[in-house]
């Protein structure tokens, strides 16, 4: 991973960025591109043998001097996005920071808004011209290979690739072997021959939970499937229960970290799709707030009780987001976090969020979105609330983002304790 403080550094060195921006962008685009290419000819649902999987018992979760997630991070900056007649948008459906600019996808206007590092409006990219190619419900925005951005359509299983000026490069349908893998809520396309679509929501039993599309051929694709299925959840979906949309997923140093929204443990896979670790399975959880296998083990026996099943599956939190920040990995489950080092060694579990929610991780920053119309009295974290007031946030304006970075003193102390 490129170790930069690019957002903060860029805000104070805008002129210098113009000179060196090209080389920095090249480095940023290459940081995850060194995984070994796959050469599978058929679909393989990879199942690792027991001796491949690293189990991390609860007794190995140490208790350093941190009691909440705010002990590890500190508020770094707030970005207020300029509001003009041309730059007004309704929500941050998705967001990336790339080429020293913010790109914000707003599904309400079907547009992508570009702002500089300080939040000053640059341009609006309208996707209306892409409708003839099938775009109807843009939901996810990603930085992809070769300096391209990608937007997925929530209902058609298509990904639209374009440059930063909005010029459409290609449209890719995620259909393989007659099945469509919908990149509705997540996808990763850092290498042209490796499109990853993580999902625990497939209604097709034969399709894998995650798929790596492993060919540049738009007609005949090869792919590798990996992931652990949950049969009770699948059967609940078949009787009409809704599915949770988000699969927590991140690529970290060539390994794929994946967390189902119906579990509170994380599985780690290598580039070939073999499971190499399961993290957090033995951790004691708050059963009233976090989902547990016993909550849904009896679901196949339930008939014609869709409302009950829906309530059972949606009222408790599971994995929501996995994000790398520096040398740490934060796993959010509702109002608590588990924290690991990038080598998968545990740091702490069940850390209270204390009014901090994790919407994105960009470089070495945790990003929290402040939506339009938010009553500041509803913000639980006093530091965030005070900073928004000081910076002039208005509920009537555009959404804003709050940036957090690792507290070097606190993380240094934690690492020292863990090394003892």
C-alpha positions in Angstrom: 0.0 0.0 0.0 1.3 3.4 -0.8 2.1 5.1 2.5 1.1 8.6 2.0 -0.8 11.3 3.8 -2.0 12.4 0.4 -5.3 14.0 1.4 -3.8 16.3 4.1 -0.6 16.8 2.2 -2.5 17.6 -1.0 -4.6 20.2 0.7 -1.5 22.2 1.6 0.5 21.6 -1.5 -1.9 22.0 -4.4 0.6 23.7 -6.7 3.2 21.0 -6.2 0.6 18.3 -6.9 0.2 19.7 -10.4 3.9 19.0 -11.0 4.2 15.5 -9.5 0.6 14.3 -9.7 1.3 12.0 -12.6 3.9 9.9 -10.8 1.8 9.7 -7.7 -1.3 8.6 -9.6 0.7 5.9 -11.3 2.0 4.6 -7.9 -1.5 4.7 -6.5 -2.9 2.7 -9.3 -0.2 0.0 -9.0 -0.3 -0.6 -5.2 -2.6 -3.6 -5.4 -1.7 -4.9 -8.8 1.0 -7.4 -7.9 -1.2 -10.5 -7.2 -0.4 -13.5 -9.3 -2.8 -13.9 -12.3 -5.1 -16.9 -12.2 -5.2 -19.5 -15.0 -8.3 -21.5 -14.1 -10.3 -23.0 -17.1 -13.5 -23.9 -15.2 -15.5 -22.7 -12.2 -14.0 -24.0 -9.0 -15.6 -23.5 -5.6 -12.4 -23.6 -3.5 -12.6 -25.3 -0.1 -9.5 -25.2 2.0 -8.5 -28.2 4.1 -8.6 -27.8 7.9 -4.9 -27.5 8.2 -4.9 -24.5 5.8 -7.2 -22.4 7.9 -5.6 -20.3 10.6 -8.0 -20.2 13.6 -7.5 -17.3 16.1 -8.8 -18.3 19.5 -10.4 -15.8 21.8 -7.6 -16.2 24.3 -5.2 -14.7 21.9 -7.1 -11.4 21.8 -5.0 -9.3 24.1 -6.3 -6.4 26.2 -4.1 -3.4 25.6 -5.0 0.0 27.1 -7.7 0.9 24.6 -11.3 0.7 25.5 -13.0 2.3 22.4 -12.2 2.9 18.8 -11.6 6.6 19.4 -8.5 5.7 21.5 -6.8 4.6 18.2 -7.8 7.4 15.9 -7.9 11.2 16.0 -9.9 13.7 14.0 -7.8 15.1 11.1 -9.9 17.2 8.9 -13.4 18.1 7.6 -14.2 18.6 3.9 -17.3 20.7 3.1 -18.2 20.3 -0.5 -19.0 23.5 -2.3 -22.6 24.1 -3.1 -23.5 25.9 -6.3 -26.5 25.4 -8.6 -24.4 23.0 -10.7 -22.8 21.1 -7.8 -25.8 20.5 -5.5 -26.4 16.8 -4.9 -28.7 14.8 -2.7 -26.6 12.1 -1.2 -23.2 10.5 -1.2 -24.2 7.1 -2.7 -20.6 6.3 -3.1 -17.3 8.2 -3.0 -13.7 7.8 -4.0 -10.6 10.0 -3.7 -8.4 9.6 -6.7 -6.0 11.8 -8.6 -6.2 14.3 -5.7 -9.9 14.8 -6.3 -13.1 13.7 -4.7 -15.5 11.8 -7.0 -19.0 11.6 -5.5 -21.7 9.4 -7.0 -25.3 10.6 -6.4 -27.9 8.0 -7.4 -30.7 10.6 -7.0 -29.3 12.8 -9.9 -27.6 9.9 -11.7 -24.4 12.1 -11.6 -20.8 12.0 -10.5 -19.6 15.2 -9.0 -15.9 16.2 -9.0 -14.4 18.3 -6.2 -10.8 19.2 -5.5 -9.0 18.1 -2.4 -10.5 21.1 -0.4 -14.0 20.5 -1.6 -14.2 23.1 -4.3 -16.4 22.1 -7.2 -14.7 21.2 -10.5 -17.3 19.5 -12.8 -20.3 17.3 -13.0 -20.4 14.1 -15.0 -23.9 13.2 -16.0 -24.7 9.5 -16.7 -27.8 10.4 -18.7 -25.9 9.7 -21.9 -25.1 6.2 -20.7 -28.8 5.2 -20.4 -28.8 4.0 -24.0 -26.1 1.5 -22.9 -28.3 0.3 -20.1 -27.4 2.3 -17.0 -30.5 2.9 -14.9 -29.6 2.5 -11.2 -26.0 3.6 -10.5 -25.0 2.4 -7.1 -21.2 1.8 -6.7 -18.2 3.8 -7.8 -14.7 2.3 -7.9 -11.2 3.2 -9.1 -10.3 0.6 -11.6 -7.4 -0.4 -13.9 -5.6 1.8 -16.4 -6.7 5.1 -14.9 -10.4 4.3 -15.3 -13.3 4.7 -12.9 -16.2 2.2 -12.8 -19.9 2.5 -11.9 -22.1 -0.5 -11.5 -25.8 -0.7 -12.2 -27.8 -2.2 -9.4 -30.3 -4.2 -11.5 -28.7 -5.0 -14.8 -25.4 -6.5 -13.7 -23.3 -4.1 -15.8 -20.2 -2.1 -15.0 -19.5 1.2 -16.9 -15.9 2.2 -17.2 -15.0 5.8 -17.9 -12.2 8.3 -17.5 -12.2 11.2 -15.1 -13.8 13.5 -17.6 -16.8 11.2 -18.0 -15.9 9.7 -21.4 -17.3 6.2 -21.5 -14.6 3.6 -22.2 -16.6 0.3 -22.2 -19.6 -1.5 -20.7 -19.0 -4.9 -19.2 -21.8 -7.3 -18.4 -21.0 -9.5 -15.5 -22.6 -12.7 -16.9 -20.7 -15.9 -16.7 -21.9 -19.3 -17.8 -25.5 -18.1 -18.0 -25.4 -16.5 -14.6 -25.4 -12.8 -13.9 -23.2 -11.7 -10.9 -24.7 -8.4 -9.8 -22.1 -5.9 -8.6 -25.0 -4.1 -6.8 -23.1 -3.2 -3.7 -19.5 -4.0 -4.2 -16.9 -4.8 -6.8 -13.1 -4.6 -7.2 -11.4 -4.3 -10.6 -7.8 -3.3 -9.9 -6.5 -5.5 -12.7 -8.1 -5.9 -16.1 -8.1 -9.7 -16.0 -9.3 -9.9 -12.3 -12.8 -8.6 -11.6 -13.9 -9.5 -8.1 -17.6 -9.4 -7.2 -18.2 -10.2 -3.5 -21.7 -11.1 -2.5 -23.5 -13.2 0.0 -26.8 -12.5 -1.7 -26.8 -14.9 -4.7 -30.1 -16.7 -5.3 -28.4 -19.2 -7.6 -27.1 -22.2 -5.6 -24.6 -23.1 -8.3 -22.9 -19.7 -8.3 -20.1 -18.9 -5.8 -20.4 -16.3 -3.1 -17.5 -14.3 -4.7 -16.4 -14.5 -8.3 -13.1 -13.6 -9.9 -13.7 -13.1 -13.6 -10.4 -14.1 -15.1 -10.5 -13.3 -18.8 -10.4 -10.2 -21.0 -12.7 -12.0 -23.5 -16.1 -10.3 -23.2 -18.0 -13.3 -24.5 -16.3 -16.4 -23.0 -15.2 -15.8 -19.5 -13.3 -17.9 -17.0 -13.8 -17.5 -13.3 -12.9 -18.7 -9.9 -15.6 -18.9 -7.1 -14.7 -18.8 -3.5 -16.5 -18.3 -0.2 -18.5 -20.1 2.5 -22.3 -20.5 2.0 -24.9 -20.3 4.7 -27.6 -22.7 3.8 -30.2 -21.4 6.4 -29.9 -17.9 5.0 -30.3 -19.1 1.4 -33.5 -21.0 2.3 -34.8 -17.9 4.2 -34.3 -15.9 1.0 -36.2 -18.4 -1.0 -39.3 -18.0 1.2 -39.2 -14.3 0.6 -37.0 -12.8 3.3 -35.0 -9.8 2.1 -31.2 -10.0 1.8 -28.8 -7.7 3.5 -27.1 -5.8 0.7 -23.6 -5.3 1.8 -20.7 -7.8 2.0 -17.8 -6.5 4.0 -14.8 -7.1 1.7 -11.3 -5.8 1.2 -8.1 -6.8 -0.5 -5.1 -6.5 1.8 -1.6 -7.3 0.6 -2.8 -9.9 -1.9 -5.3 -11.5 0.4 -9.1 -11.1 0.4 -10.8 -10.4 3.7 -14.5 -11.1 3.6 -17.3 -10.9 6.2 -20.9 -11.9 5.7 -23.6 -9.6 7.0 -25.0 -12.6 8.8 -21.8 -13.4 10.8 -19.4 -11.6 13.2 -16.2 -13.4 12.0 -14.1 -12.7 9.0 -12.7 -15.2 6.5 -9.4 -14.6 4.7 -8.6 -16.1 1.3 -5.5 -16.2 -0.8 -5.3 -15.2 -4.5 -6.3 -18.7 -5.6 -9.5 -18.7 -3.5 -8.3 -20.9 -0.7 -9.4 -20.0 2.8 -6.4 -19.3 5.0 -7.8 -17.9 8.2 -11.0 -17.2 10.1 -10.8 -14.3 12.5 -13.1 -13.6 15.5 -15.2 -16.7 15.5 -14.6 -17.5 19.2 -15.1 -13.9 20.4 -18.0 -13.4 22.8 -20.5 -11.0 21.4 -23.5 -9.0 22.6 -26.3 -11.4 21.5 -28.9 -8.6 21.8 -27.2 -6.5 19.2 -25.1 -8.8 17.0 -26.3 -11.7 15.0 -25.4 -15.2 16.0 -25.7 -18.6 14.2 -28.3 -19.7 16.7 -30.5 -16.8 15.5 -31.0 -18.3 12.1 -30.2 -22.0 12.5 -33.9 -22.9 12.6 -35.0 -20.7 9.7 -35.6 -23.7 7.3 -38.3 -24.8 9.7 -40.2 -21.6 9.4 -43.0 -21.4 6.9 -45.1 -18.4 5.9 -43.5 -16.2 8.5 -41.6 -13.7 6.3 -42.1 -10.8 8.6 -40.6 -12.7 11.5 -37.7 -13.9 9.5 -37.1 -10.4 8.1 -37.0 -8.9 11.6 -34.7 -11.6 12.8 -32.2 -11.2 10.1 -32.2 -7.4 9.9 -32.5 -6.2 13.5 -29.1 -7.5 14.5 -25.8 -6.4 13.0 -23.2 -8.5 11.4 -20.1 -7.5 9.4 -20.6 -4.2 7.7 -17.3 -2.9 6.5 -13.6 -4.0 6.5 -11.1 -1.2 6.0 -7.4 -0.9 6.1 -5.9 2.2 7.7 -2.1 2.2 7.8 -1.0 -1.1 9.3 -4.3 -1.8 11.0 -7.5 -3.4 9.7 -10.8 -2.2 11.2 -13.9 -4.5 11.0 -17.1 -2.7 11.8 -20.2 -4.6 13.1 -22.9 -2.2 14.1 -21.7 -0.2 17.1 -18.5 -2.1 17.7 -15.2 -2.7 15.9 -12.6 -5.5 15.9 -9.1 -4.3 15.1 -6.3 -6.4 13.6 -2.8 -5.8 12.2 -2.4 -6.5 8.5 -0.7 -9.8 9.3 -4.1 -10.9 10.8 -2.8 -10.8 14.4 -5.5 -9.4 16.7 -5.3 -6.0 18.4 -8.7 -5.7 20.2 -12.3 -6.8 19.8 -15.7 -5.4 20.6 -14.4 -1.8 20.8 -17.4 0.6 21.2 -17.7 3.0 18.2 -18.4 6.0 20.5 -20.3 7.9 17.8 -17.9 7.2 15.0 -19.1 5.2 12.0 -16.9 4.1 9.2 -18.2 4.8 5.7 -14.9 4.6 3.7 -11.2 4.2 4.2 -9.1 6.3 1.8 -5.3 5.9 1.9 -4.6 6.1 5.7 -7.8 7.9 6.6 -11.1 6.7 8.0 -13.9 8.7 6.3 -17.2 9.4 7.9 -20.0 10.9 5.8 -22.2 13.6 7.2 -25.4 13.6 5.2 -27.4 16.7 4.2 -30.1 17.7 6.6 -28.4 16.0 9.6 -29.4 17.6 13.0 -26.0 18.2 14.7 -27.6 17.3 18.0 -27.8 13.7 16.8 -24.0 13.4 16.5 -22.8 11.5 19.5 -19.1 12.3 19.2 -18.5 15.7 20.7 -15.2 16.3 18.8 -16.9 15.7 15.5 -19.9 17.9 16.4 -17.6 20.8 17.6 -15.4 20.6 14.4 -18.4 20.7 12.1 -19.8 23.7 13.9 -16.4 25.4 13.7 -16.0 24.7 10.0 -19.4 26.1 9.2 -21.3 22.9 8.3 -25.0 23.6 7.4 -27.7 20.9 7.2 -29.1 22.8 4.2 -25.8 22.5 2.3 -24.1 19.6 0.5 -23.0 16.5 2.5 -19.6 16.7 4.2 -16.9 14.2 5.2 -14.9 13.9 8.4 -11.4 12.4 8.1 -9.8 10.5 10.9 -6.2 9.2 11.0 -4.4 6.9 13.3 -3.1 8.4 16.6 0.6 7.7 16.3 1.1 7.8 20.1 -1.8 5.4 20.9 -1.0 3.0 18.1 2.7 3.0 19.1 1.8 2.1 22.6 -0.6 -0.7 21.5 2.1 -2.2 19.2 4.6 -2.0 22.1 2.2 -3.9 24.4 1.4 -6.5 21.8 5.1 -7.2 21.3 5.7 -8.0 25.0 
